[in-house]
Amino acid sequence: MTKAPEDAEARRAVAPVICYPNETLPRPDMALYAAAREGARKVGEVLAEPRDAAAFRVEAGQFFRITSVGGPQVGDLNLWNAHDLSERFYSGKTRALHGTHLSTGERMWSCFPYLRPMATITGDTLDWYGIDGFGGSVHDVIGTRCDPYTGNLLSNVQYHHCCHSNLTRALADATGLSLQEAEPHVHDVLNVFMCTGFTRDTGQYFMKASPVRPGDYLEFMAEIDLLGALSACPGGDCSAEHTSDAAVCHPLLIEIFAPEEDALEGWSSPPVNGYDRSHGR
Ligand SMILES: [Zn+2]
């Protein structure tokens, strides 16, 4: 262990600054979205079965809602541009812009070179939770997704119903790609309903029983045409373990709502990022 310098305490006492002050981010017109949602009618639904995933398509300007049904359950959400799988959700940059956990008014941003809002959260019945005494909160963008490779690394198991595999199968079925072609498009997720944080003493990623109860939902407006996939995690409410069939699991309901014609008058899909991509040459 390196000996601390004499001014160690002074260095530690330096106040932090926010990496990405987000006051200049384009603001969603939440009043317009709420008015559009008011008159929207349901146009589709799909159920993500326990330890499995379901894919769904949402047109730009439509809403999609993920609802807990049956019992406490965590969901792992992937989003792609419906017309171009190379544009997908970027969990790391979303975290840098909005923080570790998302709620109403915050957005799921796409990867480079697109970096634009893919979806805006328009409703969250767990917004009351805040940050608990352990530093835990709900709907994180700090975890990745449970996967069979880490399970194999840590426990030498072959388990096939981790969110990574569930999302891979769902994407393959939705697009006609083979499992091998689909797998590289699966990416780090928004952990819907999952309650997570980092321990203060060791900085380790922790999870705890989700506060979600049947009827709770997280709702989004699609900013662009989307292909989504949601896995009902084999961890169930993530109170104990995942990468196994040990946890009690429940399905998750995905519903799509279409607003009335002209309800989003004046709104249009955000353009892709304006950086010219010349990279200094
Ligand atoms: Zn999972």
py3Dmol code that shows the C-alpha trace and the ligand (Angstrom):
import py3Dmol

protein = """\
ATOM      1  CA  MET A   1       0.000   0.000   0.000  1.00  0.00           C
ATOM      2  CA  THR A   2       1.362   3.420  -0.933  1.00  0.00           C
ATOM      3  CA  LYS A   3       1.958   5.809   1.966  1.00  0.00           C
ATOM      4  CA  ALA A   4      -0.511   8.703   1.839  1.00  0.00           C
ATOM      5  CA  PRO A   5       1.035  12.114   1.050  1.00  0.00           C
ATOM      6  CA  GLU A   6       0.980  14.836   3.710  1.00  0.00           C
ATOM      7  CA  ASP A   7      -1.779  16.730   1.934  1.00  0.00           C
ATOM      8  CA  ALA A   8      -3.955  13.605   1.470  1.00  0.00           C
ATOM      9  CA  GLU A   9      -6.891  15.013   3.432  1.00  0.00           C
ATOM     10  CA  ALA A  10      -6.760  18.299   1.545  1.00  0.00           C
ATOM     11  CA  ARG A  11      -6.836  16.424  -1.765  1.00  0.00           C
ATOM     12  CA  ARG A  12      -9.773  14.323  -0.611  1.00  0.00           C
ATOM     13  CA  ALA A  13     -11.610  17.447   0.512  1.00  0.00           C
ATOM     14  CA  VAL A  14     -11.762  18.920  -3.002  1.00  0.00           C
ATOM     15  CA  ALA A  15     -15.445  19.295  -3.904  1.00  0.00           C
ATOM     16  CA  PRO A  16     -16.694  17.351  -6.963  1.00  0.00           C
ATOM     17  CA  VAL A  17     -18.069  18.954 -10.095  1.00  0.00           C
ATOM     18  CA  ILE A  18     -20.783  17.427 -12.258  1.00  0.00           C
ATOM     19  CA  CYS A  19     -19.142  15.848 -15.345  1.00  0.00           C
ATOM     20  CA  TYR A  20     -21.954  16.681 -17.713  1.00  0.00           C
ATOM     21  CA  PRO A  21     -24.116  19.563 -16.501  1.00  0.00           C
ATOM     22  CA  ASN A  22     -27.330  18.711 -18.335  1.00  0.00           C
ATOM     23  CA  GLU A  23     -29.139  22.049 -18.243  1.00  0.00           C
ATOM     24  CA  THR A  24     -28.463  22.537 -21.945  1.00  0.00           C
ATOM     25  CA  LEU A  25     -29.879  19.154 -23.025  1.00  0.00           C
ATOM     26  CA  PRO A  26     -32.886  19.550 -25.305  1.00  0.00           C
ATOM     27  CA  ARG A  27     -35.941  19.337 -23.042  1.00  0.00           C
ATOM     28  CA  PRO A  28     -38.855  17.070 -23.877  1.00  0.00           C
ATOM     29  CA  ASP A  29     -42.208  18.867 -23.976  1.00  0.00           C
ATOM     30  CA  MET A  30     -43.736  16.825 -21.165  1.00  0.00           C
ATOM     31  CA  ALA A  31     -47.036  18.738 -21.262  1.00  0.00           C
ATOM     32  CA  LEU A  32     -47.453  17.904 -24.959  1.00  0.00           C
ATOM     33  CA  TYR A  33     -46.570  14.248 -24.300  1.00  0.00           C
ATOM     34  CA  ALA A  34     -49.058  14.068 -21.414  1.00  0.00           C
ATOM     35  CA  ALA A  35     -51.822  15.553 -23.563  1.00  0.00           C
ATOM     36  CA  ALA A  36     -51.050  13.079 -26.360  1.00  0.00           C
ATOM     37  CA  ARG A  37     -51.054  10.171 -23.903  1.00  0.00           C
ATOM     38  CA  GLU A  38     -54.456  11.298 -22.580  1.00  0.00           C
ATOM     39  CA  GLY A  39     -56.261  10.441 -25.806  1.00  0.00           C
ATOM     40  CA  ALA A  40     -54.098   7.467 -26.787  1.00  0.00           C
ATOM     41  CA  ARG A  41     -55.649   4.064 -27.423  1.00  0.00           C
ATOM     42  CA  LYS A  42     -54.067   0.692 -26.880  1.00  0.00           C
ATOM     43  CA  VAL A  43     -52.909  -0.895 -30.131  1.00  0.00           C
ATOM     44  CA  GLY A  44     -50.981  -3.925 -28.941  1.00  0.00           C
ATOM     45  CA  GLU A  45     -49.563  -5.929 -26.094  1.00  0.00           C
ATOM     46  CA  VAL A  46     -47.076  -8.709 -25.539  1.00  0.00           C
ATOM     47  CA  LEU A  47     -46.088 -10.653 -22.440  1.00  0.00           C
ATOM     48  CA  ALA A  48     -42.493 -11.387 -21.472  1.00  0.00           C
ATOM     49  CA  GLU A  49     -42.801 -14.795 -19.838  1.00  0.00           C
ATOM     50  CA  PRO A  50     -40.724 -15.547 -16.714  1.00  0.00           C
ATOM     51  CA  ARG A  51     -37.053 -16.281 -17.598  1.00  0.00           C
ATOM     52  CA  ASP A  52     -37.792 -15.339 -21.199  1.00  0.00           C
ATOM     53  CA  ALA A  53     -37.957 -12.186 -23.318  1.00  0.00           C
ATOM     54  CA  ALA A  54     -40.436 -10.622 -25.733  1.00  0.00           C
ATOM     55  CA  ALA A  55     -39.741  -8.258 -28.622  1.00  0.00           C
ATOM     56  CA  PHE A  56     -42.060  -5.406 -29.603  1.00  0.00           C
ATOM     57  CA  ARG A  57     -42.224  -2.595 -32.150  1.00  0.00           C
ATOM     58  CA  VAL A  58     -43.266   0.965 -31.345  1.00  0.00           C
ATOM     59  CA  GLU A  59     -43.666   3.755 -33.875  1.00  0.00           C
ATOM     60  CA  ALA A  60     -42.210   7.191 -33.194  1.00  0.00           C
ATOM     61  CA  GLY A  61     -44.742   9.160 -31.174  1.00  0.00           C
ATOM     62  CA  GLN A  62     -46.361   6.070 -29.666  1.00  0.00           C
ATOM     63  CA  PHE A  63     -46.108   5.116 -26.015  1.00  0.00           C
ATOM     64  CA  PHE A  64     -45.075   1.825 -24.455  1.00  0.00           C
ATOM     65  CA  ARG A  65     -45.711   0.749 -20.900  1.00  0.00           C
ATOM     66  CA  ILE A  66     -43.985  -2.021 -18.940  1.00  0.00           C
ATOM     67  CA  THR A  67     -46.191  -3.290 -16.099  1.00  0.00           C
ATOM     68  CA  SER A  68     -45.515  -5.674 -13.228  1.00  0.00           C
ATOM     69  CA  VAL A  69     -48.086  -8.462 -13.276  1.00  0.00           C
ATOM     70  CA  GLY A  70     -48.269 -11.428 -10.934  1.00  0.00           C
ATOM     71  CA  GLY A  71     -45.526 -10.394  -8.524  1.00  0.00           C
ATOM     72  CA  PRO A  72     -42.305  -8.438  -8.039  1.00  0.00           C
ATOM     73  CA  GLN A  73     -40.127  -8.873 -11.126  1.00  0.00           C
ATOM     74  CA  VAL A  74     -37.204  -7.074 -12.712  1.00  0.00           C
ATOM     75  CA  GLY A  75     -36.947  -6.494 -16.471  1.00  0.00           C
ATOM     76  CA  ASP A  76     -33.932  -5.935 -18.722  1.00  0.00           C
ATOM     77  CA  LEU A  77     -34.731  -3.584 -21.601  1.00  0.00           C
ATOM     78  CA  ASN A  78     -32.898  -3.254 -24.941  1.00  0.00           C
ATOM     79  CA  LEU A  79     -33.864  -0.713 -27.632  1.00  0.00           C
ATOM     80  CA  TRP A  80     -32.828  -0.468 -31.267  1.00  0.00           C
ATOM     81  CA  ASN A  81     -33.717   1.846 -34.134  1.00  0.00           C
ATOM     82  CA  ALA A  82     -36.372  -0.288 -35.887  1.00  0.00           C
ATOM     83  CA  HIS A  83     -34.719   0.391 -39.257  1.00  0.00           C
ATOM     84  CA  ASP A  84     -31.049   0.124 -38.279  1.00  0.00           C
ATOM     85  CA  LEU A  85     -29.801  -2.185 -35.521  1.00  0.00           C
ATOM     86  CA  SER A  86     -26.476  -0.302 -35.378  1.00  0.00           C
ATOM     87  CA  GLU A  87     -28.307   2.473 -33.530  1.00  0.00           C
ATOM     88  CA  ARG A  88     -29.003   1.130 -30.073  1.00  0.00           C
ATOM     89  CA  PHE A  89     -29.365   2.213 -26.472  1.00  0.00           C
ATOM     90  CA  TYR A  90     -26.173   3.539 -24.838  1.00  0.00           C
ATOM     91  CA  SER A  91     -26.450   2.872 -21.133  1.00  0.00           C
ATOM     92  CA  GLY A  92     -23.062   4.397 -20.222  1.00  0.00           C
ATOM     93  CA  LYS A  93     -23.736   7.782 -21.827  1.00  0.00           C
ATOM     94  CA  THR A  94     -27.285   7.829 -20.493  1.00  0.00           C
ATOM     95  CA  ARG A  95     -25.785   7.330 -17.008  1.00  0.00           C
ATOM     96  CA  ALA A  96     -23.274  10.139 -17.608  1.00  0.00           C
ATOM     97  CA  LEU A  97     -26.048  12.507 -18.686  1.00  0.00           C
ATOM     98  CA  HIS A  98     -28.832  11.664 -16.213  1.00  0.00           C
ATOM     99  CA  GLY A  99     -27.252   9.737 -13.338  1.00  0.00           C
ATOM    100  CA  THR A 100     -27.313   6.147 -12.137  1.00  0.00           C
ATOM    101  CA  HIS A 101     -31.098   5.634 -12.179  1.00  0.00           C
ATOM    102  CA  LEU A 102     -33.772   6.990 -14.509  1.00  0.00           C
ATOM    103  CA  SER A 103     -37.255   8.357 -13.909  1.00  0.00           C
ATOM    104  CA  THR A 104     -39.888  10.604 -15.485  1.00  0.00           C
ATOM    105  CA  GLY A 105     -38.602  13.248 -17.902  1.00  0.00           C
ATOM    106  CA  GLU A 106     -35.294  11.451 -18.460  1.00  0.00           C
ATOM    107  CA  ARG A 107     -34.331   9.727 -21.658  1.00  0.00           C
ATOM    108  CA  MET A 108     -32.707   6.650 -23.110  1.00  0.00           C
ATOM    109  CA  TRP A 109     -29.948   7.870 -25.478  1.00  0.00           C
ATOM    110  CA  SER A 110     -28.561   6.054 -28.497  1.00  0.00           C
ATOM    111  CA  CYS A 111     -24.939   5.131 -29.197  1.00  0.00           C
ATOM    112  CA  PHE A 112     -22.406   6.974 -31.372  1.00  0.00           C
ATOM    113  CA  PRO A 113     -22.537   8.385 -33.977  1.00  0.00           C
ATOM    114  CA  TYR A 114     -26.262   8.965 -33.402  1.00  0.00           C
ATOM    115  CA  LEU A 115     -26.453  10.087 -29.745  1.00  0.00           C
ATOM    116  CA  ARG A 116     -30.068  11.229 -29.684  1.00  0.00           C
ATOM    117  CA  PRO A 117     -33.064  10.400 -27.480  1.00  0.00           C
ATOM    118  CA  MET A 118     -34.599   7.036 -28.371  1.00  0.00           C
ATOM    119  CA  ALA A 119     -37.307   7.138 -25.704  1.00  0.00           C
ATOM    120  CA  THR A 120     -38.450   9.534 -22.984  1.00  0.00           C
ATOM    121  CA  ILE A 121     -39.860   8.266 -19.673  1.00  0.00           C
ATOM    122  CA  THR A 122     -43.385   9.667 -19.307  1.00  0.00           C
ATOM    123  CA  GLY A 123     -44.617   7.735 -16.266  1.00  0.00           C
ATOM    124  CA  ASP A 124     -43.068   5.940 -13.280  1.00  0.00           C
ATOM    125  CA  THR A 125     -45.166   4.670 -10.372  1.00  0.00           C
ATOM    126  CA  LEU A 126     -41.967   4.032  -8.370  1.00  0.00           C
ATOM    127  CA  ASP A 127     -40.852   7.669  -8.563  1.00  0.00           C
ATOM    128  CA  TRP A 128     -41.675   7.984  -4.831  1.00  0.00           C
ATOM    129  CA  TYR A 129     -38.795   5.620  -3.922  1.00  0.00           C
ATOM    130  CA  GLY A 130     -35.944   8.113  -4.291  1.00  0.00           C
ATOM    131  CA  ILE A 131     -32.579   6.993  -2.883  1.00  0.00           C
ATOM    132  CA  ASP A 132     -32.783   4.698   0.153  1.00  0.00           C
ATOM    133  CA  GLY A 133     -30.464   4.478   3.177  1.00  0.00           C
ATOM    134  CA  PHE A 134     -28.182   1.996   1.409  1.00  0.00           C
ATOM    135  CA  GLY A 135     -27.771   4.286  -1.604  1.00  0.00           C
ATOM    136  CA  GLY A 136     -30.137   2.094  -3.615  1.00  0.00           C
ATOM    137  CA  SER A 137     -32.616   3.355  -6.205  1.00  0.00           C
ATOM    138  CA  VAL A 138     -34.824   1.974  -8.982  1.00  0.00           C
ATOM    139  CA  HIS A 139     -34.466   1.597 -12.802  1.00  0.00           C
ATOM    140  CA  ASP A 140     -30.680   1.635 -13.083  1.00  0.00           C
ATOM    141  CA  VAL A 141     -28.278   2.168 -15.936  1.00  0.00           C
ATOM    142  CA  ILE A 142     -25.281   0.937 -13.914  1.00  0.00           C
ATOM    143  CA  GLY A 143     -25.687  -2.810 -14.276  1.00  0.00           C
ATOM    144  CA  THR A 144     -25.137  -4.651 -17.527  1.00  0.00           C
ATOM    145  CA  ARG A 145     -27.412  -7.664 -17.983  1.00  0.00           C
ATOM    146  CA  CYS A 146     -27.073 -11.095 -16.446  1.00  0.00           C
ATOM    147  CA  ASP A 147     -25.287 -13.358 -18.900  1.00  0.00           C
ATOM    148  CA  PRO A 148     -24.079 -16.940 -19.242  1.00  0.00           C
ATOM    149  CA  TYR A 149     -20.436 -15.976 -19.719  1.00  0.00           C
ATOM    150  CA  THR A 150     -20.063 -14.361 -16.294  1.00  0.00           C
ATOM    151  CA  GLY A 151     -21.983 -17.283 -14.788  1.00  0.00           C
ATOM    152  CA  ASN A 152     -19.553 -19.673 -16.422  1.00  0.00           C
ATOM    153  CA  LEU A 153     -16.578 -17.621 -15.264  1.00  0.00           C
ATOM    154  CA  LEU A 154     -17.696 -17.428 -11.637  1.00  0.00           C
ATOM    155  CA  SER A 155     -19.534 -20.721 -11.179  1.00  0.00           C
ATOM    156  CA  ASN A 156     -18.568 -22.908 -14.141  1.00  0.00           C
ATOM    157  CA  VAL A 157     -22.229 -23.405 -15.127  1.00  0.00           C
ATOM    158  CA  GLN A 158     -24.057 -23.595 -18.459  1.00  0.00           C
ATOM    159  CA  TYR A 159     -27.247 -21.593 -17.886  1.00  0.00           C
ATOM    160  CA  HIS A 160     -29.390 -20.568 -20.874  1.00  0.00           C
ATOM    161  CA  HIS A 161     -32.041 -18.206 -19.494  1.00  0.00           C
ATOM    162  CA  CYS A 162     -29.981 -15.202 -18.446  1.00  0.00           C
ATOM    163  CA  CYS A 163     -31.284 -11.893 -19.800  1.00  0.00           C
ATOM    164  CA  HIS A 164     -28.466 -11.847 -22.379  1.00  0.00           C
ATOM    165  CA  SER A 165     -29.647 -15.141 -23.891  1.00  0.00           C
ATOM    166  CA  ASN A 166     -33.322 -14.254 -23.551  1.00  0.00           C
ATOM    167  CA  LEU A 167     -32.738 -10.972 -25.411  1.00  0.00           C
ATOM    168  CA  THR A 168     -30.668 -12.769 -28.054  1.00  0.00           C
ATOM    169  CA  ARG A 169     -33.468 -15.252 -28.772  1.00  0.00           C
ATOM    170  CA  ALA A 170     -36.108 -12.497 -28.828  1.00  0.00           C
ATOM    171  CA  LEU A 171     -34.088 -10.359 -31.257  1.00  0.00           C
ATOM    172  CA  ALA A 172     -33.389 -13.361 -33.500  1.00  0.00           C
ATOM    173  CA  ASP A 173     -37.090 -14.266 -33.588  1.00  0.00           C
ATOM    174  CA  ALA A 174     -38.140 -10.661 -34.300  1.00  0.00           C
ATOM    175  CA  THR A 175     -35.660 -10.091 -37.128  1.00  0.00           C
ATOM    176  CA  GLY A 176     -34.992 -13.485 -38.697  1.00  0.00           C
ATOM    177  CA  LEU A 177     -31.310 -13.230 -37.753  1.00  0.00           C
ATOM    178  CA  SER A 178     -29.578 -16.347 -36.473  1.00  0.00           C
ATOM    179  CA  LEU A 179     -28.644 -16.471 -32.777  1.00  0.00           C
ATOM    180  CA  GLN A 180     -25.002 -15.865 -33.745  1.00  0.00           C
ATOM    181  CA  GLU A 181     -25.955 -12.831 -35.849  1.00  0.00           C
ATOM    182  CA  ALA A 182     -28.345 -11.454 -33.230  1.00  0.00           C
ATOM    183  CA  GLU A 183     -26.089 -11.806 -30.182  1.00  0.00           C
ATOM    184  CA  PRO A 184     -23.664  -8.919 -30.949  1.00  0.00           C
ATOM    185  CA  HIS A 185     -26.621  -6.512 -31.160  1.00  0.00           C
ATOM    186  CA  VAL A 186     -27.648  -7.241 -27.561  1.00  0.00           C
ATOM    187  CA  HIS A 187     -26.354  -4.496 -25.306  1.00  0.00           C
ATOM    188  CA  ASP A 188     -26.312  -3.151 -21.762  1.00  0.00           C
ATOM    189  CA  VAL A 189     -29.803  -2.540 -20.527  1.00  0.00           C
ATOM    190  CA  LEU A 190     -32.089  -0.275 -18.606  1.00  0.00           C
ATOM    191  CA  ASN A 191     -32.795  -2.396 -15.529  1.00  0.00           C
ATOM    192  CA  VAL A 192     -36.520  -1.775 -15.203  1.00  0.00           C
ATOM    193  CA  PHE A 193     -37.832  -2.052 -11.598  1.00  0.00           C
ATOM    194  CA  MET A 194     -34.422  -3.253 -10.348  1.00  0.00           C
ATOM    195  CA  CYS A 195     -33.209  -1.712  -7.076  1.00  0.00           C
ATOM    196  CA  THR A 196     -29.445  -1.263  -7.083  1.00  0.00           C
ATOM    197  CA  GLY A 197     -26.549   0.857  -5.946  1.00  0.00           C
ATOM    198  CA  PHE A 198     -22.894   0.721  -4.970  1.00  0.00           C
ATOM    199  CA  THR A 199     -21.731  -0.131  -1.447  1.00  0.00           C
ATOM    200  CA  ARG A 200     -20.013   2.865   0.167  1.00  0.00           C
ATOM    201  CA  ASP A 201     -17.234   0.800   1.789  1.00  0.00           C
ATOM    202  CA  THR A 202     -16.135  -1.411  -1.140  1.00  0.00           C
ATOM    203  CA  GLY A 203     -17.782   0.296  -4.112  1.00  0.00           C
ATOM    204  CA  GLN A 204     -19.386  -2.991  -5.191  1.00  0.00           C
ATOM    205  CA  TYR A 205     -22.536  -3.174  -7.266  1.00  0.00           C
ATOM    206  CA  PHE A 206     -25.415  -4.359  -5.104  1.00  0.00           C
ATOM    207  CA  MET A 207     -29.015  -5.347  -5.681  1.00  0.00           C
ATOM    208  CA  LYS A 208     -31.881  -5.726  -3.239  1.00  0.00           C
ATOM    209  CA  ALA A 209     -35.494  -6.866  -3.393  1.00  0.00           C
ATOM    210  CA  SER A 210     -37.315  -4.625  -5.855  1.00  0.00           C
ATOM    211  CA  PRO A 211     -40.040  -2.432  -4.331  1.00  0.00           C
ATOM    212  CA  VAL A 212     -42.186  -3.070  -7.447  1.00  0.00           C
ATOM    213  CA  ARG A 213     -45.659  -4.530  -6.902  1.00  0.00           C
ATOM    214  CA  PRO A 214     -48.267  -5.742  -9.409  1.00  0.00           C
ATOM    215  CA  GLY A 215     -49.781  -2.746 -11.170  1.00  0.00           C
ATOM    216  CA  ASP A 216     -46.630  -0.653 -11.006  1.00  0.00           C
ATOM    217  CA  TYR A 217     -45.395   0.519 -14.387  1.00  0.00           C
ATOM    218  CA  LEU A 218     -42.739   2.445 -16.254  1.00  0.00           C
ATOM    219  CA  GLU A 219     -43.959   4.201 -19.396  1.00  0.00           C
ATOM    220  CA  PHE A 220     -42.092   5.744 -22.316  1.00  0.00           C
ATOM    221  CA  MET A 221     -42.734   7.772 -25.428  1.00  0.00           C
ATOM    222  CA  ALA A 222     -40.831   6.452 -28.462  1.00  0.00           C
ATOM    223  CA  GLU A 223     -38.825   9.328 -29.954  1.00  0.00           C
ATOM    224  CA  ILE A 224     -37.943   7.259 -33.052  1.00  0.00           C
ATOM    225  CA  ASP A 225     -39.334   4.041 -34.553  1.00  0.00           C
ATOM    226  CA  LEU A 226     -38.189   1.377 -32.117  1.00  0.00           C
ATOM    227  CA  LEU A 227     -37.621  -2.320 -31.901  1.00  0.00           C
ATOM    228  CA  GLY A 228     -37.501  -3.266 -28.224  1.00  0.00           C
ATOM    229  CA  ALA A 229     -36.885  -6.437 -26.282  1.00  0.00           C
ATOM    230  CA  LEU A 230     -37.635  -7.001 -22.618  1.00  0.00           C
ATOM    231  CA  SER A 231     -36.367  -9.942 -20.556  1.00  0.00           C
ATOM    232  CA  ALA A 232     -38.114 -11.041 -17.363  1.00  0.00           C
ATOM    233  CA  CYS A 233     -34.867 -11.634 -15.459  1.00  0.00           C
ATOM    234  CA  PRO A 234     -34.267 -15.091 -13.944  1.00  0.00           C
ATOM    235  CA  GLY A 235     -33.379 -13.170 -10.775  1.00  0.00           C
ATOM    236  CA  GLY A 236     -37.108 -12.426 -10.251  1.00  0.00           C
ATOM    237  CA  ASP A 237     -37.214  -9.481  -7.829  1.00  0.00           C
ATOM    238  CA  CYS A 238     -33.407  -9.733  -7.583  1.00  0.00           C
ATOM    239  CA  SER A 239     -33.481 -10.185  -3.794  1.00  0.00           C
ATOM    240  CA  ALA A 240     -31.062 -13.118  -3.796  1.00  0.00           C
ATOM    241  CA  GLU A 241     -29.517 -14.592  -6.942  1.00  0.00           C
ATOM    242  CA  HIS A 242     -29.702 -14.773 -10.681  1.00  0.00           C
ATOM    243  CA  THR A 243     -28.158 -16.994 -13.396  1.00  0.00           C
ATOM    244  CA  SER A 244     -30.204 -19.895 -12.003  1.00  0.00           C
ATOM    245  CA  ASP A 245     -33.767 -21.150 -11.753  1.00  0.00           C
ATOM    246  CA  ALA A 246     -33.792 -20.636  -7.964  1.00  0.00           C
ATOM    247  CA  ALA A 247     -35.666 -17.309  -7.800  1.00  0.00           C
ATOM    248  CA  VAL A 248     -39.455 -16.945  -8.050  1.00  0.00           C
ATOM    249  CA  CYS A 249     -40.172 -15.247 -11.382  1.00  0.00           C
ATOM    250  CA  HIS A 250     -43.182 -13.465 -12.849  1.00  0.00           C
ATOM    251  CA  PRO A 251     -44.103 -12.194 -16.311  1.00  0.00           C
ATOM    252  CA  LEU A 252     -43.938  -8.552 -17.415  1.00  0.00           C
ATOM    253  CA  LEU A 253     -46.575  -6.949 -19.618  1.00  0.00           C
ATOM    254  CA  ILE A 254     -45.663  -4.589 -22.461  1.00  0.00           C
ATOM    255  CA  GLU A 255     -48.490  -2.463 -23.912  1.00  0.00           C
ATOM    256  CA  ILE A 256     -48.354  -0.079 -26.866  1.00  0.00           C
ATOM    257  CA  PHE A 257     -50.545   3.035 -27.076  1.00  0.00           C
ATOM    258  CA  ALA A 258     -51.097   5.227 -30.140  1.00  0.00           C
ATOM    259  CA  PRO A 259     -52.099   8.875 -29.655  1.00  0.00           C
ATOM    260  CA  GLU A 260     -54.852  10.464 -31.700  1.00  0.00           C
ATOM    261  CA  GLU A 261     -53.912  11.944 -35.049  1.00  0.00           C
ATOM    262  CA  ASP A 262     -52.343  15.417 -34.703  1.00  0.00           C
ATOM    263  CA  ALA A 263     -52.022  14.978 -30.924  1.00  0.00           C
ATOM    264  CA  LEU A 264     -48.279  15.575 -31.277  1.00  0.00           C
ATOM    265  CA  GLU A 265     -48.657  18.591 -33.586  1.00  0.00           C
ATOM    266  CA  GLY A 266     -45.335  20.420 -33.802  1.00  0.00           C
ATOM    267  CA  TRP A 267     -43.306  17.462 -32.516  1.00  0.00           C
ATOM    268  CA  SER A 268     -40.926  15.462 -34.685  1.00  0.00           C
ATOM    269  CA  SER A 269     -38.347  12.737 -34.136  1.00  0.00           C
ATOM    270  CA  PRO A 270     -35.021  14.174 -32.974  1.00  0.00           C
ATOM    271  CA  PRO A 271     -32.355  14.292 -35.704  1.00  0.00           C
ATOM    272  CA  VAL A 272     -29.144  12.295 -35.314  1.00  0.00           C
ATOM    273  CA  ASN A 273     -26.280  14.075 -33.554  1.00  0.00           C
ATOM    274  CA  GLY A 274     -24.837  17.135 -35.289  1.00  0.00           C
ATOM    275  CA  TYR A 275     -21.117  16.299 -34.882  1.00  0.00           C
ATOM    276  CA  ASP A 276     -19.566  16.350 -38.381  1.00  0.00           C
ATOM    277  CA  ARG A 277     -17.504  13.160 -37.803  1.00  0.00           C
ATOM    278  CA  SER A 278     -14.350  14.582 -39.381  1.00  0.00           C
ATOM    279  CA  HIS A 279     -12.363  13.692 -36.201  1.00  0.00           C
ATOM    280  CA  GLY A 280      -9.728  16.328 -36.850  1.00  0.00           C
ATOM    281  CA  ARG A 281      -8.774  15.255 -40.378  1.00  0.00           C
TER     282      ARG A 281
END
"""
ligand_1 = """\
1
ZN
Zn -31.210 -10.674 -15.778
"""
view = py3Dmol.view(width=600, height=400)
view.addModel(protein, "pdb")
view.setStyle({"model": 0}, {"cartoon": {"style": "trace"}})
view.addModel(ligand_1, "xyz")
view.setStyle({"model": 1}, {"stick": {}})
view.zoomTo()
view.show()
